[in-house]
Amino acid sequence: MLRAVVDVLRDRAGFAWAGVALVEDTGPEMGEPIGEEAAYPVDFGGNPVAELRVAPGPADEAGDAFLRRVALLISPHCVR
């Protein structure tokens, strides 16, 4: 599931690089970071479980809101 998310962010949402950094270990990533990276906390049950990262960061508030929503949706998939 997480691999599919970073693939979609990279291939369809237009980010040069996307990844999920799990608290326990490194998660999937795709592409080469270009520009400044943006990170979004991924919490599950009130505990940090990962960070959703993209580069370059979103260009506007709509992109920021989209990535916050993605972080929320992937949270149960970041718990091992």
Secondary structure, 3 states (H helix, E strand, C coil): CHHHHHHHHHHCCCCCEEEEEECCCEEEEEECCCCCCEEEEEEECCEEEEEEEEECCCCCHHHHHHHHHHHHHHHHHHCC
